[in-house]
Amino acid sequence: MADPICPETGTPMKRGVAPMTISYKDQSATFEMPGWYCDKCSESIHTGEDLKVSDQMLNRLKAQQKRQRPVQPATTAGPTPSSR
Ligand SMILES: [Zn+2]
């Protein structure tokens, strides 16, 4: 398979890892995300295999969230549109 070309700058992209932070509710995790990265800009391409890594991290966060069973106070960020 040929190396992908950056859609932004036309630069051949390289395999590598970069720190990525994902968040789920009030949890967040930073991990090394594999993928194709561009030298010239911040563009990145992730294959299905790469996305499995972030999927796994997200699942881990969700599991942590479940284990903690936080009591959610009824704080609403804004008014809920309930009028019809
Ligand atoms: Zn680029």
PDB file of the backbone (N, CA, C, O) and the ligand in Angstrom, with CONECT records:
HET     ZN  A 101       1
ATOM      1  N   MET A   1       0.845  -1.204   0.000  1.00  0.00           N
ATOM      2  CA  MET A   1       0.000   0.000   0.000  1.00  0.00           C
ATOM      3  C   MET A   1       0.879   1.252   0.000  1.00  0.00           C
ATOM      4  O   MET A   1       1.805   1.361   0.804  1.00  0.00           O
ATOM      5  N   ALA A   2       0.596   2.183  -0.888  1.00  0.00           N
ATOM      6  CA  ALA A   2       1.384   3.416  -0.976  1.00  0.00           C
ATOM      7  C   ALA A   2       1.113   4.305   0.232  1.00  0.00           C
ATOM      8  O   ALA A   2       0.032   4.283   0.820  1.00  0.00           O
ATOM      9  N   ASP A   3       2.122   5.081   0.579  1.00  0.00           N
ATOM     10  CA  ASP A   3       1.953   6.011   1.683  1.00  0.00           C
ATOM     11  C   ASP A   3       0.914   7.070   1.309  1.00  0.00           C
ATOM     12  O   ASP A   3       0.892   7.557   0.179  1.00  0.00           O
ATOM     13  N   PRO A   4       0.083   7.406   2.236  1.00  0.00           N
ATOM     14  CA  PRO A   4      -0.919   8.437   1.931  1.00  0.00           C
ATOM     15  C   PRO A   4      -0.275   9.810   1.776  1.00  0.00           C
ATOM     16  O   PRO A   4       0.784  10.087   2.338  1.00  0.00           O
ATOM     17  N   ILE A   5      -0.927  10.644   1.015  1.00  0.00           N
ATOM     18  CA  ILE A   5      -0.471  12.018   0.789  1.00  0.00           C
ATOM     19  C   ILE A   5      -1.384  12.942   1.591  1.00  0.00           C
ATOM     20  O   ILE A   5      -2.602  12.764   1.625  1.00  0.00           O
ATOM     21  N   CYS A   6      -0.770  13.925   2.231  1.00  0.00           N
ATOM     22  CA  CYS A   6      -1.559  14.874   3.012  1.00  0.00           C
ATOM     23  C   CYS A   6      -2.522  15.641   2.114  1.00  0.00           C
ATOM     24  O   CYS A   6      -2.101  16.244   1.126  1.00  0.00           O
ATOM     25  N   PRO A   7      -3.794  15.625   2.445  1.00  0.00           N
ATOM     26  CA  PRO A   7      -4.781  16.338   1.628  1.00  0.00           C
ATOM     27  C   PRO A   7      -4.614  17.858   1.684  1.00  0.00           C
ATOM     28  O   PRO A   7      -5.094  18.570   0.802  1.00  0.00           O
ATOM     29  N   GLU A   8      -3.936  18.350   2.716  1.00  0.00           N
ATOM     30  CA  GLU A   8      -3.763  19.801   2.879  1.00  0.00           C
ATOM     31  C   GLU A   8      -2.561  20.331   2.117  1.00  0.00           C
ATOM     32  O   GLU A   8      -2.655  21.331   1.405  1.00  0.00           O
ATOM     33  N   THR A   9      -1.411  19.640   2.276  1.00  0.00           N
ATOM     34  CA  THR A   9      -0.158  20.185   1.752  1.00  0.00           C
ATOM     35  C   THR A   9       0.480  19.305   0.680  1.00  0.00           C
ATOM     36  O   THR A   9       1.497  19.692   0.103  1.00  0.00           O
ATOM     37  N   GLY A  10      -0.090  18.130   0.396  1.00  0.00           N
ATOM     38  CA  GLY A  10       0.461  17.251  -0.623  1.00  0.00           C
ATOM     39  C   GLY A  10       1.761  16.579  -0.211  1.00  0.00           C
ATOM     40  O   GLY A  10       2.474  16.029  -1.050  1.00  0.00           O
ATOM     41  N   THR A  11       2.068  16.622   1.078  1.00  0.00           N
ATOM     42  CA  THR A  11       3.290  16.019   1.587  1.00  0.00           C
ATOM     43  C   THR A  11       3.065  14.536   1.837  1.00  0.00           C
ATOM     44  O   THR A  11       2.032  14.153   2.385  1.00  0.00           O
ATOM     45  N   PRO A  12       4.045  13.673   1.433  1.00  0.00           N
ATOM     46  CA  PRO A  12       3.923  12.257   1.796  1.00  0.00           C
ATOM     47  C   PRO A  12       3.900  12.112   3.318  1.00  0.00           C
ATOM     48  O   PRO A  12       4.736  12.683   4.020  1.00  0.00           O
ATOM     49  N   MET A  13       2.951  11.356   3.807  1.00  0.00           N
ATOM     50  CA  MET A  13       2.812  11.253   5.259  1.00  0.00           C
ATOM     51  C   MET A  13       3.617  10.083   5.789  1.00  0.00           C
ATOM     52  O   MET A  13       3.898   9.125   5.069  1.00  0.00           O
ATOM     53  N   LYS A  14       3.986  10.175   7.062  1.00  0.00           N
ATOM     54  CA  LYS A  14       4.813   9.144   7.682  1.00  0.00           C
ATOM     55  C   LYS A  14       4.058   8.471   8.817  1.00  0.00           C
ATOM     56  O   LYS A  14       3.220   9.071   9.490  1.00  0.00           O
ATOM     57  N   ARG A  15       4.399   7.174   9.002  1.00  0.00           N
ATOM     58  CA  ARG A  15       3.832   6.460  10.150  1.00  0.00           C
ATOM     59  C   ARG A  15       4.480   6.982  11.418  1.00  0.00           C
ATOM     60  O   ARG A  15       5.676   7.271  11.446  1.00  0.00           O
ATOM     61  N   GLY A  16       3.697   7.096  12.440  1.00  0.00           N
ATOM     62  CA  GLY A  16       4.266   7.538  13.703  1.00  0.00           C
ATOM     63  C   GLY A  16       3.212   7.507  14.780  1.00  0.00           C
ATOM     64  O   GLY A  16       2.085   7.060  14.566  1.00  0.00           O
ATOM     65  N   VAL A  17       3.599   7.989  15.938  1.00  0.00           N
ATOM     66  CA  VAL A  17       2.636   8.135  17.014  1.00  0.00           C
ATOM     67  C   VAL A  17       2.669   9.568  17.506  1.00  0.00           C
ATOM     68  O   VAL A  17       3.699  10.238  17.425  1.00  0.00           O
ATOM     69  N   ALA A  18       1.554  10.031  18.010  1.00  0.00           N
ATOM     70  CA  ALA A  18       1.498  11.359  18.596  1.00  0.00           C
ATOM     71  C   ALA A  18       0.572  11.290  19.796  1.00  0.00           C
ATOM     72  O   ALA A  18      -0.407  10.543  19.793  1.00  0.00           O
ATOM     73  N   PRO A  19       0.881  12.068  20.820  1.00  0.00           N
ATOM     74  CA  PRO A  19       0.012  12.040  21.984  1.00  0.00           C
ATOM     75  C   PRO A  19      -1.371  12.565  21.634  1.00  0.00           C
ATOM     76  O   PRO A  19      -1.515  13.601  20.985  1.00  0.00           O
ATOM     77  N   MET A  20      -2.367  11.844  22.068  1.00  0.00           N
ATOM     78  CA  MET A  20      -3.747  12.273  21.833  1.00  0.00           C
ATOM     79  C   MET A  20      -4.499  12.192  23.145  1.00  0.00           C
ATOM     80  O   MET A  20      -4.314  11.253  23.920  1.00  0.00           O
ATOM     81  N   THR A  21      -5.326  13.151  23.387  1.00  0.00           N
ATOM     82  CA  THR A  21      -6.127  13.135  24.605  1.00  0.00           C
ATOM     83  C   THR A  21      -7.590  12.956  24.233  1.00  0.00           C
ATOM     84  O   THR A  21      -8.147  13.698  23.424  1.00  0.00           O
ATOM     85  N   ILE A  22      -8.187  11.955  24.845  1.00  0.00           N
ATOM     86  CA  ILE A  22      -9.621  11.792  24.649  1.00  0.00           C
ATOM     87  C   ILE A  22     -10.304  12.010  25.981  1.00  0.00           C
ATOM     88  O   ILE A  22      -9.709  11.778  27.034  1.00  0.00           O
ATOM     89  N   SER A  23     -11.529  12.446  25.945  1.00  0.00           N
ATOM     90  CA  SER A  23     -12.252  12.629  27.197  1.00  0.00           C
ATOM     91  C   SER A  23     -13.635  12.015  27.092  1.00  0.00           C
ATOM     92  O   SER A  23     -14.267  12.007  26.036  1.00  0.00           O
ATOM     93  N   TYR A  24     -14.070  11.511  28.209  1.00  0.00           N
ATOM     94  CA  TYR A  24     -15.407  10.949  28.301  1.00  0.00           C
ATOM     95  C   TYR A  24     -15.988  11.421  29.614  1.00  0.00           C
ATOM     96  O   TYR A  24     -15.467  11.096  30.681  1.00  0.00           O
ATOM     97  N   LYS A  25     -17.068  12.191  29.543  1.00  0.00           N
ATOM     98  CA  LYS A  25     -17.623  12.847  30.727  1.00  0.00           C
ATOM     99  C   LYS A  25     -16.517  13.609  31.443  1.00  0.00           C
ATOM    100  O   LYS A  25     -15.884  14.472  30.835  1.00  0.00           O
ATOM    101  N   ASP A  26     -16.261  13.313  32.736  1.00  0.00           N
ATOM    102  CA  ASP A  26     -15.224  14.098  33.417  1.00  0.00           C
ATOM    103  C   ASP A  26     -13.874  13.392  33.431  1.00  0.00           C
ATOM    104  O   ASP A  26     -12.932  13.850  34.078  1.00  0.00           O
ATOM    105  N   GLN A  27     -13.787  12.269  32.712  1.00  0.00           N
ATOM    106  CA  GLN A  27     -12.527  11.544  32.649  1.00  0.00           C
ATOM    107  C   GLN A  27     -11.797  11.917  31.363  1.00  0.00           C
ATOM    108  O   GLN A  27     -12.415  12.202  30.337  1.00  0.00           O
ATOM    109  N   SER A  28     -10.487  11.909  31.442  1.00  0.00           N
ATOM    110  CA  SER A  28      -9.728  12.063  30.207  1.00  0.00           C
ATOM    111  C   SER A  28      -8.449  11.247  30.298  1.00  0.00           C
ATOM    112  O   SER A  28      -7.947  10.978  31.389  1.00  0.00           O
ATOM    113  N   ALA A  29      -7.935  10.864  29.159  1.00  0.00           N
ATOM    114  CA  ALA A  29      -6.721  10.058  29.110  1.00  0.00           C
ATOM    115  C   ALA A  29      -5.886  10.490  27.915  1.00  0.00           C
ATOM    116  O   ALA A  29      -6.407  10.763  26.834  1.00  0.00           O
ATOM    117  N   THR A  30      -4.586  10.545  28.134  1.00  0.00           N
ATOM    118  CA  THR A  30      -3.659  10.849  27.045  1.00  0.00           C
ATOM    119  C   THR A  30      -2.892   9.575  26.703  1.00  0.00           C
ATOM    120  O   THR A  30      -2.415   8.869  27.591  1.00  0.00           O
ATOM    121  N   PHE A  31      -2.783   9.298  25.433  1.00  0.00           N
ATOM    122  CA  PHE A  31      -2.101   8.078  25.012  1.00  0.00           C
ATOM    123  C   PHE A  31      -1.419   8.334  23.680  1.00  0.00           C
ATOM    124  O   PHE A  31      -1.640   9.361  23.039  1.00  0.00           O
ATOM    125  N   GLU A  32      -0.588   7.385  23.275  1.00  0.00           N
ATOM    126  CA  GLU A  32       0.135   7.494  22.007  1.00  0.00           C
ATOM    127  C   GLU A  32      -0.739   6.949  20.895  1.00  0.00           C
ATOM    128  O   GLU A  32      -1.003   5.748  20.829  1.00  0.00           O
ATOM    129  N   MET A  33      -1.180   7.823  20.036  1.00  0.00           N
ATOM    130  CA  MET A  33      -2.066   7.427  18.952  1.00  0.00           C
ATOM    131  C   MET A  33      -1.268   7.151  17.684  1.00  0.00           C
ATOM    132  O   MET A  33      -0.613   8.044  17.148  1.00  0.00           O
ATOM    133  N   PRO A  34      -1.326   5.908  17.207  1.00  0.00           N
ATOM    134  CA  PRO A  34      -0.621   5.605  15.959  1.00  0.00           C
ATOM    135  C   PRO A  34      -1.389   6.148  14.760  1.00  0.00           C
ATOM    136  O   PRO A  34      -2.609   6.303  14.807  1.00  0.00           O
ATOM    137  N   GLY A  35      -0.681   6.425  13.716  1.00  0.00           N
ATOM    138  CA  GLY A  35      -1.343   6.908  12.511  1.00  0.00           C
ATOM    139  C   GLY A  35      -0.347   7.447  11.515  1.00  0.00           C
ATOM    140  O   GLY A  35       0.863   7.362  11.724  1.00  0.00           O
ATOM    141  N   TRP A  36      -0.856   8.002  10.430  1.00  0.00           N
ATOM    142  CA  TRP A  36      -0.032   8.663   9.426  1.00  0.00           C
ATOM    143  C   TRP A  36      -0.032  10.139   9.755  1.00  0.00           C
ATOM    144  O   TRP A  36      -1.091  10.748   9.914  1.00  0.00           O
ATOM    145  N   TYR A  37       1.162  10.720   9.858  1.00  0.00           N
ATOM    146  CA  TYR A  37       1.245  12.122  10.234  1.00  0.00           C
ATOM    147  C   TYR A  37       1.991  12.932   9.180  1.00  0.00           C
ATOM    148  O   TYR A  37       2.904  12.432   8.522  1.00  0.00           O
ATOM    149  N   CYS A  38       1.586  14.191   9.034  1.00  0.00           N
ATOM    150  CA  CYS A  38       2.213  15.104   8.082  1.00  0.00           C
ATOM    151  C   CYS A  38       3.263  15.946   8.804  1.00  0.00           C
ATOM    152  O   CYS A  38       3.029  16.433   9.910  1.00  0.00           O
ATOM    153  N   ASP A  39       4.425  16.111   8.164  1.00  0.00           N
ATOM    154  CA  ASP A  39       5.501  16.931   8.739  1.00  0.00           C
ATOM    155  C   ASP A  39       5.179  18.416   8.674  1.00  0.00           C
ATOM    156  O   ASP A  39       5.584  19.192   9.540  1.00  0.00           O
ATOM    157  N   LYS A  40       4.445  18.798   7.638  1.00  0.00           N
ATOM    158  CA  LYS A  40       4.268  20.218   7.340  1.00  0.00           C
ATOM    159  C   LYS A  40       3.087  20.835   8.077  1.00  0.00           C
ATOM    160  O   LYS A  40       3.083  22.035   8.353  1.00  0.00           O
ATOM    161  N   CYS A  41       2.096  20.028   8.393  1.00  0.00           N
ATOM    162  CA  CYS A  41       0.954  20.575   9.107  1.00  0.00           C
ATOM    163  C   CYS A  41       0.487  19.532  10.114  1.00  0.00           C
ATOM    164  O   CYS A  41       1.132  18.500  10.296  1.00  0.00           O
ATOM    165  N   SER A  42      -0.609  19.801  10.749  1.00  0.00           N
ATOM    166  CA  SER A  42      -1.039  18.912  11.830  1.00  0.00           C
ATOM    167  C   SER A  42      -2.006  17.838  11.344  1.00  0.00           C
ATOM    168  O   SER A  42      -2.682  17.185  12.139  1.00  0.00           O
ATOM    169  N   GLU A  43      -2.059  17.669  10.028  1.00  0.00           N
ATOM    170  CA  GLU A  43      -2.977  16.695   9.452  1.00  0.00           C
ATOM    171  C   GLU A  43      -2.579  15.269   9.851  1.00  0.00           C
ATOM    172  O   GLU A  43      -1.391  14.953   9.922  1.00  0.00           O
ATOM    173  N   SER A  44      -3.547  14.433  10.105  1.00  0.00           N
ATOM    174  CA  SER A  44      -3.239  13.041  10.397  1.00  0.00           C
ATOM    175  C   SER A  44      -4.330  12.149   9.824  1.00  0.00           C
ATOM    176  O   SER A  44      -5.496  12.533   9.738  1.00  0.00           O
ATOM    177  N   ILE A  45      -3.918  10.950   9.435  1.00  0.00           N
ATOM    178  CA  ILE A  45      -4.864   9.979   8.904  1.00  0.00           C
ATOM    179  C   ILE A  45      -4.773   8.722   9.756  1.00  0.00           C
ATOM    180  O   ILE A  45      -3.682   8.224  10.035  1.00  0.00           O
ATOM    181  N   HIS A  46      -5.920   8.221  10.163  1.00  0.00           N
ATOM    182  CA  HIS A  46      -5.916   7.031  11.006  1.00  0.00           C
ATOM    183  C   HIS A  46      -6.647   5.900  10.303  1.00  0.00           C
ATOM    184  O   HIS A  46      -7.754   6.069   9.792  1.00  0.00           O
ATOM    185  N   THR A  47      -6.004   4.755  10.292  1.00  0.00           N
ATOM    186  CA  THR A  47      -6.616   3.585   9.672  1.00  0.00           C
ATOM    187  C   THR A  47      -7.542   2.911  10.691  1.00  0.00           C
ATOM    188  O   THR A  47      -7.607   3.307  11.855  1.00  0.00           O
ATOM    189  N   GLY A  48      -8.243   1.900  10.229  1.00  0.00           N
ATOM    190  CA  GLY A  48      -9.128   1.163  11.125  1.00  0.00           C
ATOM    191  C   GLY A  48      -8.374   0.577  12.305  1.00  0.00           C
ATOM    192  O   GLY A  48      -8.868   0.556  13.432  1.00  0.00           O
ATOM    193  N   GLU A  49      -7.156   0.097  12.021  1.00  0.00           N
ATOM    194  CA  GLU A  49      -6.325  -0.481  13.088  1.00  0.00           C
ATOM    195  C   GLU A  49      -5.964   0.580  14.122  1.00  0.00           C
ATOM    196  O   GLU A  49      -5.989   0.327  15.326  1.00  0.00           O
ATOM    197  N   ASP A  50      -5.625   1.786  13.626  1.00  0.00           N
ATOM    198  CA  ASP A  50      -5.251   2.878  14.520  1.00  0.00           C
ATOM    199  C   ASP A  50      -6.427   3.250  15.420  1.00  0.00           C
ATOM    200  O   ASP A  50      -6.270   3.502  16.615  1.00  0.00           O
ATOM    201  N   LEU A  51      -7.608   3.276  14.804  1.00  0.00           N
ATOM    202  CA  LEU A  51      -8.791   3.706  15.544  1.00  0.00           C
ATOM    203  C   LEU A  51      -9.173   2.715  16.635  1.00  0.00           C
ATOM    204  O   LEU A  51      -9.862   3.065  17.594  1.00  0.00           O
ATOM    205  N   LYS A  52      -8.711   1.457  16.476  1.00  0.00           N
ATOM    206  CA  LYS A  52      -8.962   0.472  17.525  1.00  0.00           C
ATOM    207  C   LYS A  52      -8.303   0.905  18.828  1.00  0.00           C
ATOM    208  O   LYS A  52      -8.826   0.653  19.914  1.00  0.00           O
ATOM    209  N   VAL A  53      -7.143   1.561  18.711  1.00  0.00           N
ATOM    210  CA  VAL A  53      -6.415   2.025  19.894  1.00  0.00           C
ATOM    211  C   VAL A  53      -7.230   3.071  20.648  1.00  0.00           C
ATOM    212  O   VAL A  53      -7.369   3.004  21.870  1.00  0.00           O
ATOM    213  N   SER A  54      -7.763   4.034  19.908  1.00  0.00           N
ATOM    214  CA  SER A  54      -8.542   5.074  20.573  1.00  0.00           C
ATOM    215  C   SER A  54      -9.868   4.521  21.083  1.00  0.00           C
ATOM    216  O   SER A  54     -10.381   4.957  22.113  1.00  0.00           O
ATOM    217  N   ASP A  55     -10.416   3.552  20.343  1.00  0.00           N
ATOM    218  CA  ASP A  55     -11.640   2.880  20.788  1.00  0.00           C
ATOM    219  C   ASP A  55     -11.430   2.213  22.134  1.00  0.00           C
ATOM    220  O   ASP A  55     -12.254   2.307  23.045  1.00  0.00           O
ATOM    221  N   GLN A  56     -10.267   1.522  22.224  1.00  0.00           N
ATOM    222  CA  GLN A  56      -9.928   0.795  23.435  1.00  0.00           C
ATOM    223  C   GLN A  56      -9.787   1.761  24.620  1.00  0.00           C
ATOM    224  O   GLN A  56     -10.257   1.481  25.723  1.00  0.00           O
ATOM    225  N   MET A  57      -9.135   2.893  24.374  1.00  0.00           N
ATOM    226  CA  MET A  57      -8.964   3.892  25.424  1.00  0.00           C
ATOM    227  C   MET A  57     -10.307   4.438  25.872  1.00  0.00           C
ATOM    228  O   MET A  57     -10.543   4.641  27.062  1.00  0.00           O
ATOM    229  N   LEU A  58     -11.182   4.674  24.908  1.00  0.00           N
ATOM    230  CA  LEU A  58     -12.509   5.195  25.231  1.00  0.00           C
ATOM    231  C   LEU A  58     -13.290   4.190  26.069  1.00  0.00           C
ATOM    232  O   LEU A  58     -13.971   4.554  27.028  1.00  0.00           O
ATOM    233  N   ASN A  59     -13.178   2.909  25.686  1.00  0.00           N
ATOM    234  CA  ASN A  59     -13.851   1.865  26.455  1.00  0.00           C
ATOM    235  C   ASN A  59     -13.313   1.796  27.875  1.00  0.00           C
ATOM    236  O   ASN A  59     -14.057   1.558  28.827  1.00  0.00           O
ATOM    237  N   ARG A  60     -11.986   2.013  28.005  1.00  0.00           N
ATOM    238  CA  ARG A  60     -11.374   1.984  29.328  1.00  0.00           C
ATOM    239  C   ARG A  60     -11.911   3.128  30.187  1.00  0.00           C
ATOM    240  O   ARG A  60     -12.191   2.953  31.373  1.00  0.00           O
ATOM    241  N   LEU A  61     -12.048   4.290  29.573  1.00  0.00           N
ATOM    242  CA  LEU A  61     -12.595   5.445  30.285  1.00  0.00           C
ATOM    243  C   LEU A  61     -14.021   5.181  30.733  1.00  0.00           C
ATOM    244  O   LEU A  61     -14.406   5.502  31.858  1.00  0.00           O
ATOM    245  N   LYS A  62     -14.792   4.595  29.841  1.00  0.00           N
ATOM    246  CA  LYS A  62     -16.193   4.294  30.166  1.00  0.00           C
ATOM    247  C   LYS A  62     -16.273   3.317  31.324  1.00  0.00           C
ATOM    248  O   LYS A  62     -17.124   3.453  32.203  1.00  0.00           O
ATOM    249  N   ALA A  63     -15.377   2.321  31.323  1.00  0.00           N
ATOM    250  CA  ALA A  63     -15.342   1.328  32.396  1.00  0.00           C
ATOM    251  C   ALA A  63     -14.992   1.990  33.719  1.00  0.00           C
ATOM    252  O   ALA A  63     -15.574   1.675  34.757  1.00  0.00           O
ATOM    253  N   GLN A  64     -14.028   2.917  33.671  1.00  0.00           N
ATOM    254  CA  GLN A  64     -13.645   3.642  34.881  1.00  0.00           C
ATOM    255  C   GLN A  64     -14.818   4.441  35.421  1.00  0.00           C
ATOM    256  O   GLN A  64     -15.082   4.473  36.623  1.00  0.00           O
ATOM    257  N   GLN A  65     -15.501   5.076  34.504  1.00  0.00           N
ATOM    258  CA  GLN A  65     -16.652   5.909  34.872  1.00  0.00           C
ATOM    259  C   GLN A  65     -17.703   5.066  35.580  1.00  0.00           C
ATOM    260  O   GLN A  65     -18.275   5.487  36.585  1.00  0.00           O
ATOM    261  N   LYS A  66     -17.951   3.883  35.054  1.00  0.00           N
ATOM    262  CA  LYS A  66     -18.957   2.985  35.606  1.00  0.00           C
ATOM    263  C   LYS A  66     -18.572   2.536  37.005  1.00  0.00           C
ATOM    264  O   LYS A  66     -19.400   2.478  37.914  1.00  0.00           O
ATOM    265  N   ARG A  67     -17.268   2.216  37.154  1.00  0.00           N
ATOM    266  CA  ARG A  67     -16.785   1.710  38.432  1.00  0.00           C
ATOM    267  C   ARG A  67     -16.955   2.746  39.537  1.00  0.00           C
ATOM    268  O   ARG A  67     -17.257   2.412  40.682  1.00  0.00           O
ATOM    269  N   GLN A  68     -16.754   4.020  39.167  1.00  0.00           N
ATOM    270  CA  GLN A  68     -16.816   5.073  40.184  1.00  0.00           C
ATOM    271  C   GLN A  68     -18.243   5.409  40.595  1.00  0.00           C
ATOM    272  O   GLN A  68     -18.478   5.926  41.688  1.00  0.00           O
ATOM    273  N   ARG A  69     -19.198   5.111  39.710  1.00  0.00           N
ATOM    274  CA  ARG A  69     -20.601   5.418  39.965  1.00  0.00           C
ATOM    275  C   ARG A  69     -20.811   6.788  40.613  1.00  0.00           C
ATOM    276  O   ARG A  69     -21.298   6.872  41.740  1.00  0.00           O
ATOM    277  N   PRO A  70     -20.458   7.821  39.931  1.00  0.00           N
ATOM    278  CA  PRO A  70     -20.602   9.154  40.520  1.00  0.00           C
ATOM    279  C   PRO A  70     -22.070   9.544  40.641  1.00  0.00           C
ATOM    280  O   PRO A  70     -22.890   9.254  39.771  1.00  0.00           O
ATOM    281  N   VAL A  71     -22.369  10.206  41.743  1.00  0.00           N
ATOM    282  CA  VAL A  71     -23.730  10.706  41.916  1.00  0.00           C
ATOM    283  C   VAL A  71     -23.831  12.010  41.129  1.00  0.00           C
ATOM    284  O   VAL A  71     -23.158  13.000  41.420  1.00  0.00           O
ATOM    285  N   GLN A  72     -24.675  11.968  40.150  1.00  0.00           N
ATOM    286  CA  GLN A  72     -24.769  13.134  39.287  1.00  0.00           C
ATOM    287  C   GLN A  72     -25.722  14.166  39.879  1.00  0.00           C
ATOM    288  O   GLN A  72     -26.926  13.927  39.975  1.00  0.00           O
ATOM    289  N   PRO A  73     -25.182  15.307  40.273  1.00  0.00           N
ATOM    290  CA  PRO A  73     -26.067  16.366  40.725  1.00  0.00           C
ATOM    291  C   PRO A  73     -26.850  16.915  39.540  1.00  0.00           C
ATOM    292  O   PRO A  73     -26.373  16.921  38.405  1.00  0.00           O
ATOM    293  N   ALA A  74     -28.037  17.365  39.825  1.00  0.00           N
ATOM    294  CA  ALA A  74     -28.886  17.827  38.737  1.00  0.00           C
ATOM    295  C   ALA A  74     -28.466  19.224  38.294  1.00  0.00           C
ATOM    296  O   ALA A  74     -29.180  20.205  38.503  1.00  0.00           O
ATOM    297  N   THR A  75     -27.323  19.285  37.697  1.00  0.00           N
ATOM    298  CA  THR A  75     -26.875  20.580  37.177  1.00  0.00           C
ATOM    299  C   THR A  75     -27.099  20.609  35.680  1.00  0.00           C
ATOM    300  O   THR A  75     -26.568  19.781  34.940  1.00  0.00           O
ATOM    301  N   THR A  76     -27.860  21.534  35.264  1.00  0.00           N
ATOM    302  CA  THR A  76     -28.095  21.676  33.827  1.00  0.00           C
ATOM    303  C   THR A  76     -27.344  22.898  33.328  1.00  0.00           C
ATOM    304  O   THR A  76     -27.414  23.977  33.918  1.00  0.00           O
ATOM    305  N   ALA A  77     -26.641  22.712  32.256  1.00  0.00           N
ATOM    306  CA  ALA A  77     -25.831  23.790  31.705  1.00  0.00           C
ATOM    307  C   ALA A  77     -26.699  24.935  31.181  1.00  0.00           C
ATOM    308  O   ALA A  77     -26.305  26.101  31.200  1.00  0.00           O
ATOM    309  N   GLY A  78     -27.846  24.579  30.731  1.00  0.00           N
ATOM    310  CA  GLY A  78     -28.718  25.606  30.184  1.00  0.00           C
ATOM    311  C   GLY A  78     -30.170  25.206  30.375  1.00  0.00           C
ATOM    312  O   GLY A  78     -30.457  24.095  30.821  1.00  0.00           O
ATOM    313  N   PRO A  79     -31.059  26.077  30.049  1.00  0.00           N
ATOM    314  CA  PRO A  79     -32.477  25.719  30.173  1.00  0.00           C
ATOM    315  C   PRO A  79     -32.852  24.654  29.148  1.00  0.00           C
ATOM    316  O   PRO A  79     -32.498  24.749  27.973  1.00  0.00           O
ATOM    317  N   THR A  80     -33.567  23.648  29.614  1.00  0.00           N
ATOM    318  CA  THR A  80     -33.993  22.603  28.682  1.00  0.00           C
ATOM    319  C   THR A  80     -35.277  23.043  27.999  1.00  0.00           C
ATOM    320  O   THR A  80     -36.244  23.430  28.656  1.00  0.00           O
ATOM    321  N   PRO A  81     -35.274  22.983  26.710  1.00  0.00           N
ATOM    322  CA  PRO A  81     -36.496  23.406  25.995  1.00  0.00           C
ATOM    323  C   PRO A  81     -37.610  22.395  26.183  1.00  0.00           C
ATOM    324  O   PRO A  81     -37.644  21.356  25.524  1.00  0.00           O
ATOM    325  N   SER A  82     -38.510  22.710  27.079  1.00  0.00           N
ATOM    326  CA  SER A  82     -39.591  21.774  27.360  1.00  0.00           C
ATOM    327  C   SER A  82     -40.930  22.318  26.873  1.00  0.00           C
ATOM    328  O   SER A  82     -41.936  21.609  26.871  1.00  0.00           O
ATOM    329  N   SER A  83     -40.930  23.587  26.459  1.00  0.00           N
ATOM    330  CA  SER A  83     -42.201  24.174  26.006  1.00  0.00           C
ATOM    331  C   SER A  83     -42.467  23.750  24.569  1.00  0.00           C
ATOM    332  O   SER A  83     -41.574  23.719  23.722  1.00  0.00           O
ATOM    333  N   ARG A  84     -43.707  23.434  24.336  1.00  0.00           N
ATOM    334  CA  ARG A  84     -44.056  23.054  22.972  1.00  0.00           C
ATOM    335  C   ARG A  84     -44.934  24.127  22.354  1.00  0.00           C
ATOM    336  O   ARG A  84     -45.342  24.001  21.200  1.00  0.00           O
TER     337      ARG A  84
HETATM  338 ZN    ZN A 101       0.092  18.522   5.634  1.00  0.00          ZN2+
END
